[in-house]
Every structure is written in structure tokens, then in C-alpha cells.
Amino acid sequence: MRVQRPDPELDTTDLQILDLLQESCKRPLAAIGEKVGLSAPAVMERVHKLEEAGVIRSYVALLDARLLGMDVTAFIGVCVAHPKLIGTFEREVALIESVLECHHVTGAHTFLLKVRTENTESLEDLIDRVRSLEGVTRTETNVVLSTPTERTRIALDLDEPEGRQRPRRILRERAGRTKSAE
């Protein structure tokens, strides 16, 4: 069962901090503070609140898989026989380290997996392992030939174009300015 957290209230400064952290989470808090107009302790407090709210889930190093011998990237569409087996599949596939992402999707497949392996032989072994999971009726694999674009960064629109939904606090702040201007 997934835990639902309340939507965090983010303002423009929070979004700026998130954008800078996505660029490099090794950036000193004082440098972030200079960019957003806050002291390092104030930035630390906001970052802590963003972590507590679950907006910041983790800090990681992005590695070059090819330089580490993981030369094959593939997407595996997986069909699961019955909805009752979905939870079991999710738990089992989470234990397979070569599976980088597991998405419950609509369409022809129940799940779409992004995987990385050393070579086609290890990919074949992985496909066999996935096929052996309880409830799996079919798989379809697409091997990646090249990856011209791959992002980990979420685009945060720091400009506020009209008609675009903004985080709730920003909307409330705008409403407050409108009422006080009347």
C-alpha cells in the first residue's frame, strides 16, 4: 500500500533551491543562498522541509553505465495474468538489481521495465528470470541502440506564465496580492 503524503506547499524560492540542487547537490548551501537571497541556515531549513515532505527523495551520483561495463540498455514490457498478482510482481522485480525502473502502465503491457546489463547474454538471463516470476504470461523486449537524450532532472518552470498551474502556496500568495490590491 502506498502512503499518500499531503501536497507540499512550495513557493518560488523552494523551486529555485530544487532547481539548483538538481544541477549539483554538492553545491554549498551558502552558494545556493546567494542565488536565492537567503542565508545558508535558511536554505538548510528549507531543504530539510523539502526532504521531510518527500519532495527531495535522495541524493545520488549519476554514473556512466558503459564505463562500468553495463553496455546493454533495454525496455521489457511485461504482461501479468491477473491484477491480484501485481503486488507480488512489484515486490519480486524490486529485488532484481538490473531493473532500474519498473512502471505500472496502460496499454499492451502491465509493466514496463528499464534494465541495464553487461551484454546480450546477461540480458537473456534477466529476461528468463522475469519470465519465471509468478503471474508473468508474456514479455516483449526492446534493446536500446543509442540514447540521444536521457534526463534525470525535472524541469521546474521558474517563470510564471499565465494559465500554468503553480504550486499551491504560490497561487495563494497571488490571490492575497490580488485581494490586497483591490
SENUMAR-891923 format. One record per atom (N, C-alpha, C): x, y, z; atom name; residue number from 0; residue in three letters. Coordinates in steps of 0.05 Angstrom, whole numbers, always signed. Example, Ala and Ser with C-alpha at 12.3 -4.5 7.8 and 13.67 -1.06 7.14 Angstrom:
% residues 2
east, north, up, atome, num, residu
+264, -114, +156, N, 0, ala
+246, -90, +156, CA, 0, ala
+264, -66, +156, C, 0, ala
+257, -45, +142, N, 1, ser
+273, -21, +143, CA, 1, ser
+258, +1, +157, C, 1, ser
% end
This chain:
% residues 182
east, north, up, atome, num, residu
+17, -24, +0, N, 0, met
+0, +0, +0, CA, 0, met
+18, +25, +0, C, 0, met
+11, +44, -17, N, 1, arg
+27, +68, -19, CA, 1, arg
+17, +89, +1, C, 1, arg
+36, +102, +14, N, 2, val
+29, +123, +33, CA, 2, val
+25, +149, +17, C, 2, val
+3, +162, +21, N, 3, gln
-3, +188, +9, CA, 3, gln
+6, +210, +27, C, 3, gln
+24, +227, +18, N, 4, arg
+32, +250, +33, CA, 4, arg
+16, +274, +23, C, 4, arg
+11, +292, +40, N, 5, pro
-3, +316, +31, CA, 5, pro
+15, +331, +11, C, 5, pro
+3, +345, -8, N, 6, asp
+18, +361, -26, CA, 6, asp
+34, +382, -11, C, 6, asp
+60, +384, -16, N, 7, pro
+76, +404, -2, CA, 7, pro
+69, +432, -13, C, 7, pro
+71, +451, +4, N, 8, glu
+67, +479, -5, CA, 8, glu
+94, +490, -13, C, 8, glu
+98, +495, -39, N, 9, leu
+123, +505, -49, CA, 9, leu
+120, +534, -59, C, 9, leu
+140, +550, -53, N, 10, asp
+140, +577, -64, CA, 10, asp
+162, +579, -85, C, 10, asp
+165, +602, -97, N, 11, thr
+185, +606, -118, CA, 11, thr
+213, +600, -108, C, 11, thr
+219, +608, -83, N, 12, thr
+246, +603, -72, CA, 12, thr
+251, +573, -69, C, 12, thr
+231, +558, -60, N, 13, asp
+234, +529, -58, CA, 13, asp
+240, +517, -86, C, 13, asp
+226, +526, -106, N, 14, leu
+231, +517, -133, CA, 14, leu
+259, +524, -143, C, 14, leu
+269, +548, -136, N, 15, gln
+296, +555, -144, CA, 15, gln
+317, +538, -130, C, 15, gln
+312, +532, -104, N, 16, ile
+330, +514, -89, CA, 16, ile
+331, +487, -102, C, 16, ile
+307, +476, -108, N, 17, leu
+305, +449, -120, CA, 17, leu
+320, +449, -147, C, 17, leu
+317, +470, -163, N, 18, asp
+330, +471, -189, CA, 18, asp
+360, +471, -185, C, 18, asp
+370, +487, -167, N, 19, leu
+399, +488, -162, CA, 19, leu
+410, +461, -151, C, 19, leu
+395, +448, -134, N, 20, leu
+403, +422, -124, CA, 20, leu
+404, +401, -146, C, 20, leu
+385, +402, -164, N, 21, gln
+385, +383, -187, CA, 21, gln
+409, +388, -205, C, 21, gln
+418, +412, -207, N, 22, glu
+441, +419, -223, CA, 22, glu
+466, +406, -210, C, 22, glu
+469, +409, -184, N, 23, ser
+491, +397, -169, CA, 23, ser
+484, +398, -139, C, 23, ser
+480, +374, -128, N, 24, cys
+473, +373, -99, CA, 24, cys
+498, +377, -82, C, 24, cys
+521, +379, -94, N, 25, lys
+546, +384, -79, CA, 25, lys
+551, +414, -77, C, 25, lys
+534, +430, -88, N, 26, arg
+537, +459, -86, CA, 26, arg
+534, +467, -57, C, 26, arg
+552, +484, -46, N, 27, pro
+550, +493, -18, CA, 27, pro
+524, +508, -14, C, 27, pro
+512, +505, +11, N, 28, leu
+488, +518, +17, CA, 28, leu
+491, +549, +16, C, 28, leu
+514, +559, +23, N, 29, ala
+519, +588, +21, CA, 29, ala
+517, +597, -8, C, 29, ala
+527, +581, -27, N, 30, ala
+525, +589, -55, CA, 30, ala
+496, +588, -65, C, 30, ala
+481, +569, -55, N, 31, ile
+452, +568, -62, CA, 31, ile
+439, +592, -50, C, 31, ile
+445, +599, -25, N, 32, gly
+434, +622, -12, CA, 32, gly
+438, +647, -27, C, 32, gly
+463, +651, -37, N, 33, glu
+469, +675, -53, CA, 33, glu
+451, +677, -77, C, 33, glu
+446, +654, -90, N, 34, lys
+429, +655, -114, CA, 34, lys
+400, +661, -108, C, 34, lys
+390, +652, -85, N, 35, val
+361, +655, -79, CA, 35, val
+356, +676, -58, C, 35, val
+377, +689, -48, N, 36, gly
+373, +711, -29, CA, 36, gly
+368, +702, -1, C, 36, gly
+379, +680, +8, N, 37, leu
+376, +670, +35, CA, 37, leu
+403, +664, +47, C, 37, leu
+404, +662, +74, N, 38, ser
+428, +653, +87, CA, 38, ser
+430, +623, +85, C, 38, ser
+454, +612, +90, N, 39, ala
+458, +583, +89, CA, 39, ala
+440, +569, +109, C, 39, ala
+437, +578, +134, N, 40, pro
+419, +565, +152, CA, 40, pro
+390, +565, +142, C, 40, pro
+381, +587, +130, N, 41, ala
+354, +588, +119, CA, 41, ala
+350, +568, +96, C, 41, ala
+371, +565, +79, N, 42, val
+370, +545, +58, CA, 42, val
+369, +518, +70, C, 42, val
+385, +512, +90, N, 43, met
+386, +486, +103, CA, 43, met
+358, +479, +114, C, 43, met
+345, +499, +127, N, 44, glu
+318, +494, +138, CA, 44, glu
+298, +487, +116, C, 44, glu
+299, +502, +94, N, 45, arg
+281, +496, +71, CA, 45, arg
+287, +468, +59, C, 45, arg
+312, +462, +56, N, 46, val
+320, +436, +45, CA, 46, val
+309, +414, +63, C, 46, val
+313, +417, +89, N, 47, his
+303, +397, +108, CA, 47, his
+273, +394, +106, C, 47, his
+258, +416, +103, N, 48, lys
+229, +414, +100, CA, 48, lys
+222, +400, +73, C, 48, lys
+237, +405, +52, N, 49, leu
+232, +391, +27, CA, 49, leu
+238, +361, +29, C, 49, leu
+258, +354, +44, N, 50, glu
+264, +326, +49, CA, 50, glu
+242, +313, +65, C, 50, glu
+233, +326, +86, N, 51, glu
+212, +315, +103, CA, 51, glu
+186, +312, +88, C, 51, glu
+180, +330, +69, N, 52, ala
+156, +329, +53, CA, 52, ala
+158, +308, +31, C, 52, ala
+182, +297, +27, N, 53, gly
+185, +277, +6, CA, 53, gly
+190, +288, -21, C, 53, gly
+193, +315, -24, N, 54, val
+198, +327, -50, CA, 54, val
+227, +319, -58, C, 54, val
+246, +321, -39, N, 55, ile
+273, +311, -44, CA, 55, ile
+273, +283, -32, C, 55, ile
+276, +263, -50, N, 56, arg
+276, +235, -40, CA, 56, arg
+303, +225, -34, C, 56, arg
+324, +234, -47, N, 57, ser
+351, +223, -44, CA, 57, ser
+371, +240, -58, C, 57, ser
+396, +236, -51, N, 58, tyr
+419, +249, -65, CA, 58, tyr
+436, +226, -76, C, 58, tyr
+442, +228, -102, N, 59, val
+456, +206, -115, CA, 59, val
+478, +217, -133, C, 59, val
+496, +199, -140, N, 60, ala
+516, +205, -161, CA, 60, ala
+506, +191, -186, C, 60, ala
+506, +205, -208, N, 61, leu
+498, +194, -234, CA, 61, leu
+523, +182, -247, C, 61, leu
+522, +156, -252, N, 62, leu
+545, +141, -263, CA, 62, leu
+542, +136, -292, C, 62, leu
+564, +133, -306, N, 63, asp
+564, +125, -334, CA, 63, asp
+565, +95, -335, C, 63, asp
+542, +82, -341, N, 64, ala
+539, +53, -340, CA, 64, ala
+558, +40, -359, C, 64, ala
+563, +51, -382, N, 65, arg
+581, +39, -402, CA, 65, arg
+609, +37, -391, C, 65, arg
+618, +57, -377, N, 66, leu
+645, +57, -366, CA, 66, leu
+648, +36, -344, C, 66, leu
+625, +27, -334, N, 67, leu
+625, +7, -312, CA, 67, leu
+618, -21, -324, C, 67, leu
+618, -23, -350, N, 68, gly
+614, -49, -363, CA, 68, gly
+585, -57, -367, C, 68, gly
+567, -39, -363, N, 69, met
+538, -44, -368, CA, 69, met
+531, -33, -395, C, 69, met
+536, -48, -416, N, 70, asp
+534, -38, -443, CA, 70, asp
+506, -40, -456, C, 70, asp
+488, -56, -444, N, 71, val
+462, -60, -457, CA, 71, val
+440, -48, -440, C, 71, val
+425, -30, -452, N, 72, thr
+401, -19, -440, CA, 72, thr
+377, -30, -456, C, 72, thr
+356, -38, -442, N, 73, ala
+332, -49, -455, CA, 73, ala
+307, -41, -439, C, 73, ala
+285, -42, -453, N, 74, phe
+259, -39, -441, CA, 74, phe
+244, -65, -445, C, 74, phe
+233, -75, -423, N, 75, ile
+219, -100, -424, CA, 75, ile
+190, -95, -416, C, 75, ile
+171, -100, -435, N, 76, gly
+143, -99, -429, CA, 76, gly
+135, -126, -418, C, 76, gly
+121, -125, -395, N, 77, val
+113, -150, -381, CA, 77, val
+83, -151, -378, C, 77, val
+71, -173, -385, N, 78, cys
+43, -178, -380, CA, 78, cys
+40, -196, -356, C, 78, cys
+23, -188, -338, N, 79, val
+17, -204, -314, CA, 79, val
-12, -214, -316, C, 79, val
-15, -240, -310, N, 80, ala
-40, -254, -315, CA, 80, ala
-65, -242, -301, C, 80, ala
-61, -234, -276, N, 81, his
-85, -225, -260, CA, 81, his
-77, -202, -242, C, 81, his
-96, -183, -239, N, 82, pro
-90, -160, -222, CA, 82, pro
-81, -167, -193, C, 82, pro
-91, -190, -183, N, 83, lys
-83, -199, -156, CA, 83, lys
-53, -204, -154, C, 83, lys
-40, -209, -176, N, 84, leu
-11, -216, -176, CA, 84, leu
+7, -191, -180, C, 84, leu
-5, -168, -183, N, 85, ile
+11, -144, -188, CA, 85, ile
+29, -137, -165, C, 85, ile
+19, -138, -141, N, 86, gly
+35, -132, -117, CA, 86, gly
+59, -151, -114, C, 86, gly
+53, -177, -119, N, 87, thr
+74, -197, -117, CA, 87, thr
+96, -191, -138, C, 87, thr
+87, -185, -163, N, 88, phe
+107, -178, -184, CA, 88, phe
+123, -154, -176, C, 88, phe
+111, -133, -166, N, 89, glu
+125, -109, -158, CA, 89, glu
+146, -115, -137, C, 89, glu
+139, -131, -117, N, 90, arg
+159, -138, -96, CA, 90, arg
+182, -154, -107, C, 90, arg
+176, -174, -124, N, 91, glu
+196, -192, -135, CA, 91, glu
+215, -177, -154, C, 91, glu
+204, -160, -171, N, 92, val
+221, -147, -191, CA, 92, val
+239, -126, -177, C, 92, val
+230, -115, -154, N, 93, ala
+246, -96, -139, CA, 93, ala
+272, -108, -128, C, 93, ala
+272, -135, -127, N, 94, leu
+296, -149, -116, CA, 94, leu
+317, -154, -138, C, 94, leu
+310, -148, -163, N, 95, ile
+328, -154, -186, CA, 95, ile
+344, -128, -191, C, 95, ile
+370, -129, -185, N, 96, glu
+386, -104, -187, CA, 96, glu
+389, -93, -215, C, 96, glu
+387, -109, -235, N, 97, ser
+390, -100, -263, CA, 97, ser
+365, -83, -272, C, 97, ser
+344, -85, -257, N, 98, val
+320, -69, -263, CA, 98, val
+323, -42, -251, C, 98, val
+326, -22, -268, N, 99, leu
+330, +6, -259, CA, 99, leu
+303, +19, -253, C, 99, leu
+283, +13, -269, N, 100, glu
+257, +25, -265, CA, 100, glu
+235, +5, -271, C, 100, glu
+213, +6, -256, N, 101, cys
+190, -11, -261, CA, 101, cys
+166, +7, -260, C, 101, cys
+151, +8, -282, N, 102, his
+128, +26, -285, CA, 102, his
+103, +9, -290, C, 102, his
+82, +13, -275, N, 103, his
+56, +0, -280, CA, 103, his
+43, +18, -301, C, 103, his
+37, +7, -324, N, 104, val
+29, +23, -347, CA, 104, val
+2, +14, -358, C, 104, val
-9, +31, -376, N, 105, thr
-32, +24, -391, CA, 105, thr
-23, +14, -418, C, 105, thr
-41, +1, -433, N, 106, gly
-34, -8, -460, CA, 106, gly
-30, -38, -461, C, 106, gly
-13, -47, -478, N, 107, ala
-10, -75, -484, CA, 107, ala
+4, -90, -461, C, 107, ala
+19, -76, -444, N, 108, his
+33, -90, -422, CA, 108, his
+22, -80, -395, C, 108, his
+28, -96, -375, N, 109, thr
+21, -88, -348, CA, 109, thr
+43, -71, -336, C, 109, thr
+67, -78, -342, N, 110, phe
+91, -64, -332, CA, 110, phe
+110, -58, -354, C, 110, phe
+126, -37, -351, N, 111, leu
+148, -31, -368, CA, 111, leu
+173, -28, -351, C, 111, leu
+193, -45, -356, N, 112, leu
+218, -44, -341, CA, 112, leu
+240, -32, -357, C, 112, leu
+256, -15, -345, N, 113, lys
+281, -6, -357, CA, 113, lys
+303, -21, -343, C, 113, lys
+320, -35, -359, N, 114, val
+341, -51, -348, CA, 114, val
+368, -45, -361, C, 114, val
+389, -51, -346, N, 115, arg
+417, -48, -357, CA, 115, arg
+431, -74, -350, C, 115, arg
+445, -85, -369, N, 116, thr
+460, -109, -365, CA, 116, thr
+487, -107, -379, C, 116, thr
+505, -126, -373, N, 117, glu
+532, -125, -385, CA, 117, glu
+532, -130, -415, C, 117, glu
+516, -150, -424, N, 118, asn
+516, -158, -452, CA, 118, asn
+490, -172, -459, C, 118, asn
+487, -181, -483, N, 119, thr
+462, -194, -491, CA, 119, thr
+458, -220, -477, C, 119, thr
+479, -234, -470, N, 120, glu
+476, -259, -455, CA, 120, glu
+464, -254, -427, C, 120, glu
+474, -234, -413, N, 121, ser
+463, -227, -387, CA, 121, ser
+434, -216, -390, C, 121, ser
+429, -202, -412, N, 122, leu
+401, -193, -417, CA, 122, leu
+383, -217, -420, C, 122, leu
+391, -237, -435, N, 123, glu
+375, -261, -438, CA, 123, glu
+370, -275, -412, C, 123, glu
+390, -276, -394, N, 124, asp
+386, -288, -368, CA, 124, asp
+366, -272, -352, C, 124, asp
+367, -245, -354, N, 125, leu
+349, -228, -339, CA, 125, leu
+320, -232, -350, C, 125, leu
+317, -234, -376, N, 126, ile
+290, -238, -387, CA, 126, ile
+279, -265, -377, C, 126, ile
+296, -286, -377, N, 127, asp
+287, -312, -366, CA, 127, asp
+278, -309, -337, C, 127, asp
+293, -294, -321, N, 128, arg
+286, -290, -293, CA, 128, arg
+259, -276, -290, C, 128, arg
+255, -255, -306, N, 129, val
+230, -240, -305, CA, 129, val
+207, -258, -314, C, 129, val
+211, -274, -335, N, 130, arg
+190, -292, -344, CA, 130, arg
+183, -313, -324, C, 130, arg
+202, -320, -306, N, 131, ser
+196, -340, -286, CA, 131, ser
+181, -330, -261, C, 131, ser
+177, -303, -260, N, 132, leu
+163, -292, -237, CA, 132, leu
+133, -300, -239, C, 132, leu
+121, -304, -215, N, 133, glu
+94, -313, -214, CA, 133, glu
+75, -294, -228, C, 133, glu
+58, -305, -246, N, 134, gly
+38, -290, -260, CA, 134, gly
+47, -278, -286, C, 134, gly
+72, -279, -293, N, 135, val
+82, -267, -318, CA, 135, val
+73, -286, -341, C, 135, val
+58, -275, -359, N, 136, thr
+49, -291, -382, CA, 136, thr
+64, -285, -408, C, 136, thr
+75, -261, -409, N, 137, arg
+89, -254, -434, CA, 137, arg
+107, -230, -429, C, 137, arg
+129, -229, -444, N, 138, thr
+147, -206, -444, CA, 138, thr
+153, -198, -472, C, 138, thr
+160, -172, -475, N, 139, glu
+169, -162, -501, CA, 139, glu
+192, -143, -496, C, 139, glu
+215, -148, -508, N, 140, thr
+239, -133, -502, CA, 140, thr
+247, -116, -526, C, 140, thr
+254, -91, -520, N, 141, asn
+265, -72, -539, CA, 141, asn
+293, -65, -529, C, 141, asn
+313, -71, -546, N, 142, val
+341, -64, -539, CA, 142, val
+347, -36, -549, C, 142, val
+359, -20, -532, N, 143, val
+366, +8, -540, CA, 143, val
+392, +7, -557, C, 143, val
+390, +20, -580, N, 144, leu
+414, +23, -597, CA, 144, leu
+431, +47, -589, C, 144, leu
+417, +69, -583, N, 145, ser
+431, +93, -574, CA, 145, ser
+412, +110, -558, C, 145, ser
+423, +128, -542, N, 146, thr
+406, +145, -525, CA, 146, thr
+414, +174, -529, C, 146, thr
+402, +188, -549, N, 147, pro
+409, +215, -554, CA, 147, pro
+400, +234, -531, C, 147, pro
+380, +227, -516, N, 148, thr
+371, +244, -494, CA, 148, thr
+363, +226, -470, C, 148, thr
+374, +232, -447, N, 149, glu
+366, +218, -422, CA, 149, glu
+369, +238, -400, C, 149, glu
+348, +243, -386, N, 150, arg
+348, +264, -365, CA, 150, arg
+341, +251, -338, C, 150, arg
+352, +262, -317, N, 151, thr
+344, +256, -290, CA, 151, thr
+332, +281, -277, C, 151, thr
+336, +303, -290, N, 152, arg
+328, +329, -279, CA, 152, arg
+299, +335, -287, C, 152, arg
+283, +343, -267, N, 153, ile
+256, +351, -272, CA, 153, ile
+256, +381, -278, C, 153, ile
+244, +388, -301, N, 154, ala
+243, +417, -308, CA, 154, ala
+225, +431, -289, C, 154, ala
+235, +452, -276, N, 155, leu
+219, +468, -258, CA, 155, leu
+217, +496, -271, C, 155, leu
+193, +502, -280, N, 156, asp
+189, +528, -294, CA, 156, asp
+190, +550, -273, C, 156, asp
+212, +563, -271, N, 157, leu
+215, +585, -252, CA, 157, leu
+202, +611, -260, C, 157, leu
+196, +613, -286, N, 158, asp
+180, +635, -296, CA, 158, asp
+151, +627, -290, C, 158, asp
+134, +647, -289, N, 159, glu
+106, +641, -282, CA, 159, glu
+88, +649, -305, C, 159, glu
+87, +634, -327, N, 160, pro
+70, +641, -349, CA, 160, pro
+41, +639, -341, C, 160, pro
+24, +656, -353, N, 161, glu
-4, +655, -347, CA, 161, glu
-16, +629, -356, C, 161, glu
-36, +619, -341, N, 162, gly
-50, +595, -349, CA, 162, gly
-37, +570, -339, C, 162, gly
-13, +571, -328, N, 163, arg
+1, +548, -318, CA, 163, arg
-5, +544, -289, C, 163, arg
-11, +520, -281, N, 164, gln
-16, +513, -253, CA, 164, gln
+11, +516, -237, C, 164, gln
+10, +530, -215, N, 165, arg
+33, +533, -198, CA, 165, arg
+28, +519, -172, C, 165, arg
+49, +513, -157, N, 166, pro
+45, +501, -131, CA, 166, pro
+26, +518, -114, C, 166, pro
+12, +505, -96, N, 167, arg
-10, +518, -81, CA, 167, arg
-2, +544, -67, C, 167, arg
+21, +544, -53, N, 168, arg
+28, +568, -38, CA, 168, arg
+31, +592, -57, C, 168, arg
+43, +588, -80, N, 169, ile
+46, +610, -99, CA, 169, ile
+19, +620, -108, C, 169, ile
+0, +602, -113, N, 170, leu
-27, +610, -121, CA, 170, leu
-40, +626, -98, C, 170, leu
-37, +617, -73, N, 171, arg
-49, +632, -51, CA, 171, arg
-35, +659, -48, C, 171, arg
-9, +661, -51, N, 172, glu
+5, +686, -49, CA, 172, glu
-5, +706, -70, C, 172, glu
-9, +696, -94, N, 173, arg
-20, +713, -115, CA, 173, arg
-48, +723, -108, C, 173, arg
-65, +705, -98, N, 174, ala
-92, +712, -90, CA, 174, ala
-92, +733, -69, C, 174, ala
-73, +731, -50, N, 175, gly
-70, +751, -28, CA, 175, gly
-62, +778, -39, C, 175, gly
-44, +778, -59, N, 176, arg
-36, +803, -71, CA, 176, arg
-59, +816, -86, C, 176, arg
-75, +799, -99, N, 177, thr
-97, +810, -115, CA, 177, thr
-118, +823, -96, C, 177, thr
-124, +809, -74, N, 178, lys
-144, +820, -55, CA, 178, lys
-134, +845, -42, C, 178, lys
-108, +846, -35, N, 179, ser
-97, +870, -22, CA, 179, ser
-94, +893, -41, C, 179, ser
-93, +888, -67, N, 180, ala
-90, +908, -87, CA, 180, ala
-117, +921, -93, C, 180, ala
-139, +907, -85, N, 181, glu
-166, +918, -92, CA, 181, glu
-173, +941, -74, C, 181, glu
% end
